[in-house]
């Protein structure tokens, strides 16, 4: 096995299907570019991957990952039950997870009980700490503070705040 760091960056949150979506992008590099047609296909599927609303502020974290083999992945982590992450994953152009073709815009929701690869998991520790810092510790939750608080751009090994 070989391991090579990938680029990761956050884009401003978006509102989709009544949820705030914090967005991270992962690419093999060296350019910070994600194909718009793949992004559009992923976010068209994303609402079907979200959990039903509960009393938790409606926030999800989407990690859109372009594999070096041409595949694309979308992992969606949604805050539920106050402090729990609900996860759904989708993939495109990856025969190893039963994608029907090699079209990187043809995402299929995965039924595997996987939570993400080492690249897609990079922002989760940061997001956990940010949720605690802004939503659970203060006397009043600070949703705007949480939405603005993302992992710094860089490589998937980076952990510094913006």
Secondary structure, DSSP 8 states (H G I E B T S, - for coil): ------EEEEEEEEEETTEEEEEEEEESSSS----HHHHHHHHHHHGGGS----SS--EEEEEEEE-TTS-EEEEEEEEETTTEEEEEEEEES-GGGT-SSS-TT--EE--S-----TTTTHHHHHHHHHHIIIIISSSS--HHHHHH--B-SEETT---B-
